[in-house]
Amino acid sequence: MKVDILHTKIAYSERTLIFVPCAKFRATEHPIREIRTLFPFEYRHFREHCEDERRKHESPVLLGRGKFLLSDFGDQKICWMTVQNRHNNYFQIEWLEEVLESIVKSGLHKEYDMAFPGLGYYDEDGLDPKEVLEMIYESFKDSKKQLDFHTAY
């Protein structure tokens, strides 16, 4: 797998599969504002399947620790991955590890060129970006697809 580190916004990626970090409980500023704007159908799909503190869902697809949701409504797909409990908490390395395992089991990393957020690039992320990149590479190393690691997300 070829990995490029890019200093551009992930929302403007040309890759087929864009990974978006999200919280278990949705918030107004997260996920990424540009993603919400550029991918409105995908964002609505995410919102409809998110756990919400104010109401109960009977949906079989609830985002939680180690879970992801694929929104596939066009040429580009959004993979919403739960890597924190609430939008104002640090990203959790254990949650990231679990969601990467789920993605590998699904085989998404072998189907699509990917754009992955550079979790840990910002101080408020609470992660080491080198550790995150190593974890991603180790998880997806059997893929022949391209991966862009976007530090600006």
Long-range contacts (C-beta under 8 A, 24 or more apart in sequence): 1-137, 1-140, 1-141, 1-142, 1-143, 1-144, 1-145, 1-146, 1-147, 2-146, 2-147, 3-133, 3-136, 3-137, 3-147, 3-148, 3-149, 4-146, 4-147, 4-148, 4-149, 5-118, 5-133, 5-148, 5-149, 5-151, 6-148, 6-149, 6-150, 6-151, 6-152, 7-150, 7-151, 7-152, 8-150, 8-152, 9-34, 9-150, 9-152, 9-153, 10-35, 10-115, 10-116, 10-117, 10-150, 10-152, 10-153, 11-35, 11-37, 11-38, 11-39, 11-153, 12-38, 13-76, 13-115, 13-148, 13-150, 15-76, 15-112, 15-113, 15-114, 15-115, 15-146, 15-148, 16-75, 16-76, 16-77, 16-112, 16-113, 16-114, 17-76, 17-77, 17-78, 17-79, 17-108, 17-111, 17-112, 17-113, 17-114, 17-115, 18-76, 18-77, 18-78, 18-79, 18-114, 18-115, 19-79, 19-81, 19-114, 19-115, 19-116, 19-117, 20-78, 20-79, 20-80, 20-81, 20-117, 21-81, 21-83, 21-84, 21-91, 21-117, 21-119, 21-153, 22-46, 22-50, 22-63, 22-80, 22-81, 22-82, 22-83, 22-84, 23-82, 23-84, 23-85, 23-86, 23-87, 23-89, 24-51, 24-63, 24-64, 24-65, 24-82, 24-84, 24-85, 24-86, 25-50, 25-51, 25-52, 25-53, 25-85, 25-86, 25-87, 26-50, 26-51, 26-52, 26-87, 27-86, 27-87, 27-88, 29-87, 30-87, 31-80, 32-117, 32-153, 35-78, 39-71, 39-73, 39-76, 39-78, 41-71, 41-73, 41-74, 42-71, 42-73, 42-77, 42-78, 43-71, 43-78, 45-69, 45-71, 45-73, 46-71, 46-78, 46-80, 65-92, 65-95, 65-98, 66-95, 66-98, 66-99, 66-101, 66-102, 67-99, 67-102, 68-99, 68-102, 68-103, 68-106, 70-108, 77-112, 79-103, 79-108, 83-119, 90-124, 90-125, 90-126, 90-127, 91-119, 91-120, 91-125, 91-126, 91-127, 93-127, 93-131, 93-132, 93-135, 96-127, 96-132, 96-135, 97-135, 100-135, 100-136, 100-139, 100-140, 101-139, 103-139, 104-139, 104-140, 109-139, 109-140, 109-142, 109-143, 109-145, 110-142, 110-143, 110-144, 110-145, 111-145, 112-145, 113-145, 113-146, 113-147, 114-140, 114-145, 114-146, 114-147, 114-148, 115-147, 115-148, 115-150, 116-147, 116-148, 116-149, 116-150, 117-150, 117-153, 118-149, 118-150, 118-151, 118-152, 118-153, 121-151, 121-152, 121-153
